[in-house]
Amino acid sequence: MSVVKFPKIKSKINPKEQKTAIVYCENNFGKIDGKTANGLVRYSEKYKILSVIDSTKAGLDAGKILDDVPNKIPVCSDFTKALRLTKGIPDSFIYGMAPLSGMLSEQERSIMLEAINLGMNIVNGLHQFLNDDPEFVAASIANNVTIYDVRKPRDKKDLKVFTGRIKDVTCPRIAVLGTDGAIGKRTTATILTKTLNDHGIKAVMVGTGQTGLIQGARFGIAIDAIAPQFCSGEMEAAVIEAFEEEKPDVIVIEGQGALSHPAYLTSAYILRGSRPDGVILQHAPKRTNLSDYPEVPMPSVTSEINLIETFSKTKVIGLTINHEDMSNEEISESIKLYEEILDIPATDALTRSKDNLLNMVLLAFPALNKKVPLVAV
């Protein structure tokens, strides 16, 4: 397996302004259900991650586990040992998992209440809202801490329905969708946004899930927690807000789930609300079944592209590979094969040159060549 180096992304937030945090990810760090912790360890504007809790990987380096590159973030066996490594009490305790149930276990409740009693704020990305739980509310008031329920939407009276104003967004909108959940869409969207900005093309990313929002995305919604009536409208509003405030050359929209996925409708709302001009599709060639549904086979890349382009007036402009369980040689072979079959660019955002992503966008939107020409790779 090749060494994977996740690109270092400069935070817009002064490191001194970042909040310190411990991330809880018992028995899931480096796995699919640990995607929130995985993402925060790789990149976070809002929080300085001090350690990760996962007894099954205690004593290891978090960066080494994820990308075979040490980052000096230790993995600890429990909350007590994680605290021993810090100077004082950290600002926040982040629940770093995204289990299918979306609910806390009794053991997890006790650990989070212990963190509150120590004066730590809670960052919760579950569908279970702790601000609706009397025990957590009482503890937070008693200890003067904040519980941030990332997925909790605004009151329905404040939610927006689709208006059609998305037509006023004149810059290219690129959605990074996938053939499955937890397949790397947010990671690819983050790298793409950074790459465009590094080459002088002003890009802004609109987050659509709890991890991106915890990482510090300025624009976005947790789309899977919004009532269906408002999903397209809230998606549209987030994109319009990013366009009006940032005046970007490109807007990158993080995908969720997959349009073909039987359990999720989020991709449909993202396509309807943001009405992307182009789609980059993320696929894991070695994945034979949907990640949380072993009885459901993965869709083919061709079928997913056909579905996306039939469902929405858009075009899939490129394919990105999730290299799980693949050797470097297999990655190269897959990229070559998909380019031949699909007649669109293909790459791996983590193991291949980031300029491949840049060129993917420049080929699809030639007007951007006025800012930067195609780059030789």
C-alpha positions in Angstrom: 0.0 0.0 0.0 1.3 3.4 -0.9 1.9 6.2 1.6 -0.9 8.6 1.5 -0.3 12.3 2.5 -3.3 14.4 3.2 -2.5 17.9 2.0 -2.0 20.4 4.8 -4.6 23.1 4.6 -4.0 26.5 6.2 -6.7 27.5 8.5 -8.4 30.9 8.1 -8.6 30.9 11.9 -5.6 32.0 14.0 -4.3 28.9 15.8 -4.6 30.9 19.0 -8.3 31.2 18.4 -8.9 27.5 17.8 -10.6 25.6 20.6 -8.9 22.6 22.1 -10.7 19.3 21.9 -10.7 15.6 22.6 -12.5 13.4 20.1 -14.3 10.3 21.2 -14.3 7.5 18.6 -14.3 4.2 20.6 -13.7 1.1 18.4 -14.2 3.2 15.2 -11.2 5.4 14.5 -10.0 4.9 11.0 -13.2 3.0 10.1 -16.3 4.1 8.2 -18.4 5.0 11.2 -15.5 7.1 12.6 -15.6 9.5 9.7 -16.2 12.5 11.9 -13.1 11.8 14.0 -11.1 10.9 10.8 -12.0 14.1 9.2 -11.2 16.3 12.2 -7.8 14.6 12.7 -7.0 15.4 9.0 -8.3 18.9 9.0 -10.1 21.3 11.3 -10.3 25.1 11.3 -12.4 25.4 14.4 -10.7 22.9 16.8 -7.2 21.9 17.7 -7.5 18.2 18.2 -5.4 17.1 21.2 -6.2 13.4 21.2 -8.6 10.7 20.1 -10.2 8.1 22.4 -10.3 4.5 21.0 -9.1 1.7 23.2 -8.6 -0.6 20.3 -5.8 1.6 18.9 -4.4 3.1 22.1 -0.8 4.2 22.0 -0.7 4.8 18.2 -0.4 8.0 16.3 -3.7 9.2 14.7 -2.1 10.4 11.5 -0.2 7.1 11.2 -3.4 5.1 11.4 -5.2 7.2 8.8 -2.6 8.1 6.2 0.6 6.4 7.4 2.0 9.9 8.2 2.4 10.8 11.9 0.8 14.0 13.1 1.5 13.8 16.9 -2.2 13.4 17.8 -2.2 10.4 20.2 -4.9 7.8 20.5 -5.8 7.0 24.1 -7.6 4.1 25.7 -10.1 6.2 27.7 -11.1 9.7 28.7 -9.0 9.7 31.9 -5.8 9.0 30.0 -6.7 11.5 27.3 -7.0 14.2 30.0 -3.6 13.3 31.5 -2.0 14.3 28.3 -3.5 17.8 28.2 -2.5 21.0 30.0 -5.6 21.8 31.9 -9.1 20.9 30.8 -9.7 21.1 27.0 -12.4 23.4 25.7 -14.5 20.7 24.1 -15.4 17.1 23.9 -16.4 16.0 20.4 -18.4 12.9 19.7 -16.5 11.7 16.6 -18.7 8.9 15.3 -21.6 8.6 12.9 -23.3 5.4 13.8 -26.3 4.3 11.7 -28.6 4.5 14.8 -27.6 8.1 15.5 -28.1 7.5 19.2 -25.9 7.4 22.3 -25.2 4.3 24.4 -25.4 4.5 28.2 -21.7 4.3 28.5 -21.3 7.2 26.1 -23.8 9.3 28.0 -21.8 8.8 31.2 -18.5 9.9 29.6 -20.1 13.0 28.0 -21.7 13.9 31.3 -18.3 13.5 33.0 -16.8 15.9 30.4 -19.6 18.5 31.1 -19.0 18.2 34.9 -15.3 19.1 34.2 -16.4 22.2 32.3 -16.0 21.0 28.7 -18.4 22.1 26.0 -20.0 19.2 24.0 -20.0 18.9 20.2 -22.6 16.4 19.2 -23.2 15.4 15.6 -25.8 12.7 16.3 -29.5 12.8 15.4 -30.1 12.6 19.1 -30.2 16.2 20.3 -28.7 16.6 23.8 -30.3 20.0 24.2 -33.6 18.2 24.4 -32.4 15.8 27.1 -33.2 17.2 30.7 -30.2 15.5 32.2 -27.8 17.1 29.8 -29.5 20.4 29.9 -29.3 20.5 33.7 -25.6 19.5 33.7 -24.7 22.1 31.1 -26.5 24.9 33.1 -24.8 23.8 36.3 -21.4 23.8 34.8 -21.9 26.8 32.5 -21.0 25.0 29.3 -22.5 24.8 25.8 -23.9 21.8 24.0 -23.7 22.2 20.3 -26.1 19.9 18.5 -24.7 20.2 15.0 -27.5 18.5 13.2 -30.3 20.4 15.0 -32.1 22.6 12.4 -33.6 26.0 13.0 -37.3 26.3 13.9 -39.5 25.4 11.0 -40.7 29.1 10.8 -37.1 30.0 10.0 -36.5 27.4 7.4 -36.6 28.2 3.7 -38.4 26.6 0.8 -37.0 26.5 -2.8 -37.4 29.8 -4.6 -35.6 29.4 -7.9 -33.1 32.2 -6.9 -30.3 29.6 -7.5 -30.4 31.0 -11.1 -28.8 34.2 -9.7 -25.6 32.3 -8.8 -23.5 32.9 -11.9 -20.3 31.0 -11.0 -19.9 27.3 -11.7 -21.3 25.0 -9.0 -19.7 21.6 -8.6 -21.2 18.9 -6.5 -19.0 16.1 -5.2 -21.3 13.1 -5.1 -20.6 9.4 -4.6 -21.7 5.8 -5.2 -22.1 5.2 -1.5 -22.0 6.8 1.9 -18.7 7.3 3.8 -16.8 7.1 0.6 -14.7 10.3 0.7 -16.9 12.9 -0.8 -16.1 15.5 1.9 -12.4 14.8 1.7 -12.3 15.2 -2.0 -14.4 18.4 -1.8 -12.0 19.9 0.7 -9.0 19.1 -1.3 -10.6 20.4 -4.5 -11.5 23.7 -2.8 -8.0 24.1 -1.5 -6.4 23.2 -4.9 -8.5 25.8 -6.8 -7.7 28.5 -4.2 -4.0 27.6 -4.4 -4.0 28.3 -8.1 -5.8 31.6 -7.9 -9.3 30.4 -8.6 -11.4 31.6 -5.6 -13.4 28.7 -4.4 -15.7 28.2 -1.4 -17.1 24.9 -0.1 -20.7 24.5 1.1 -20.9 21.7 3.7 -23.9 19.4 3.9 -23.1 17.2 6.9 -22.1 17.3 10.5 -18.3 16.7 10.0 -17.8 19.6 7.6 -19.7 21.9 9.9 -17.6 20.8 12.9 -14.4 21.3 10.9 -15.4 24.9 10.4 -17.3 25.3 7.1 -18.7 28.8 7.1 -21.6 27.9 4.8 -23.8 24.8 4.9 -26.4 22.7 6.5 -26.8 19.3 8.0 -29.2 18.3 5.3 -30.2 14.9 6.6 -31.8 16.5 9.7 -34.1 18.9 7.9 -37.7 18.2 7.1 -38.1 17.2 3.5 -40.3 20.2 2.7 -37.3 22.5 3.3 -34.3 20.5 2.2 -34.1 21.9 -1.4 -34.8 25.4 -0.1 -32.2 25.3 2.6 -29.6 23.9 0.2 -30.4 26.7 -2.3 -30.1 29.3 0.4 -26.7 28.0 1.6 -25.3 28.2 -1.9 -26.8 31.7 -2.5 -25.3 32.9 0.8 -21.9 31.6 -0.1 -22.1 33.3 -3.5 -23.3 36.6 -2.2 -20.9 36.8 0.7 -17.7 35.5 -0.9 -18.2 36.3 -4.6 -16.3 33.2 -5.6 -15.2 31.9 -9.0 -16.4 28.4 -8.1 -18.7 26.9 -5.4 -17.9 23.3 -4.4 -20.9 21.4 -2.8 -20.2 18.5 -0.5 -22.3 15.4 -1.3 -24.1 13.0 1.1 -25.0 9.4 0.6 -25.6 8.5 -3.0 -28.5 9.1 -5.4 -29.0 5.4 -5.9 -28.7 4.6 -2.1 -31.9 3.0 -0.8 -31.6 4.5 2.6 -30.8 8.2 1.8 -32.5 11.0 -0.1 -29.9 13.6 0.6 -28.2 13.5 -2.8 -31.6 14.2 -4.4 -32.0 17.4 -2.4 -28.5 18.5 -3.0 -29.0 18.1 -6.8 -32.4 19.8 -6.7 -31.4 22.7 -4.4 -27.9 23.6 -5.7 -28.6 22.7 -9.3 -24.9 22.0 -10.0 -23.4 22.8 -13.3 -21.1 19.8 -12.9 -20.6 16.7 -10.7 -17.5 14.9 -9.6 -18.3 11.3 -8.7 -16.4 9.5 -5.9 -16.2 5.7 -6.1 -14.4 2.9 -4.3 -13.6 0.2 -6.8 -12.9 -2.5 -4.2 -16.1 -2.0 -2.3 -18.6 -4.7 -3.4 -21.5 -3.8 -1.1 -22.9 -0.6 0.5 -20.9 0.2 3.6 -23.7 -0.1 6.2 -25.8 -2.6 4.1 -23.7 -5.7 3.3 -26.7 -7.3 1.6 -27.0 -4.5 -1.0 -24.4 -4.5 -3.8 -22.6 -1.4 -4.9 -23.9 0.4 -8.0 -21.6 0.6 -11.0 -20.0 3.9 -11.9 -21.9 3.9 -15.2 -25.3 3.3 -13.6 -24.7 6.1 -11.1 -23.6 8.5 -13.8 -26.7 7.7 -15.8 -28.9 8.1 -12.8 -27.4 11.5 -11.9 -27.6 12.9 -15.4 -31.1 11.6 -15.9 -32.4 12.9 -12.6 -30.8 16.4 -12.9 -29.8 18.7 -15.7 -26.1 18.4 -15.1 -23.0 16.6 -16.3 -20.6 14.3 -14.5 -17.2 16.0 -15.3 -14.8 13.6 -13.6 -14.3 10.5 -11.4 -12.3 10.3 -8.1 -11.1 7.1 -6.6 -11.4 6.0 -3.0 -8.3 3.7 -2.8 -9.4 1.6 0.2 -7.8 -1.9 0.0 -6.0 -1.0 -3.2 -2.3 -1.0 -4.1 -0.7 1.9 -5.9 -0.6 -0.2 -9.0 -4.3 -1.0 -8.7 -5.1 2.7 -8.3 -3.3 3.5 -11.5 -5.0 0.7 -13.4 -8.4 1.8 -12.2 -7.8 5.4 -13.2 -6.7 4.3 -16.7 -9.6 1.9 -17.1 -12.3 4.4 -16.0 -10.9 7.1 -18.2 -11.1 4.8 -21.2 -14.6 3.5 -20.4 -16.2 6.8 -19.3 -14.2 9.3 -21.5 -13.9 11.7 -18.6 -10.9 12.5 -16.3 -10.2 10.3 -13.3 -7.9 10.6 -10.4 -7.3 9.8 -6.7 -7.5 13.1 -4.7 -5.2 11.7 -1.9 -2.5 9.8 -3.8 -2.2 11.6 -7.1 -1.3 15.1 -8.0 -3.8 17.7 -7.0 -3.4 19.3 -10.4 -5.4 16.5 -11.8 -8.4 17.9 -9.9 -7.6 21.4 -11.1 -7.5 20.2 -14.8 -10.7 18.3 -14.3 -12.5 21.6 -13.5 -10.7 23.6 -16.1 -11.6 21.2 -18.9 -15.3 21.3 -17.8 -15.4 25.1 -17.4 -13.0 26.7 -20.0 -13.8 30.2 -18.9 -11.7 29.6 -15.8 -8.7 29.2 -18.0 -8.5 33.0 -18.1 -7.4 32.8 -14.5 -5.0 29.8 -14.8 -4.2 27.5 -17.8 -4.2 23.7 -17.7 -1.3 22.4 -15.6 1.0 19.7 -16.9 1.0 16.6 -14.6 
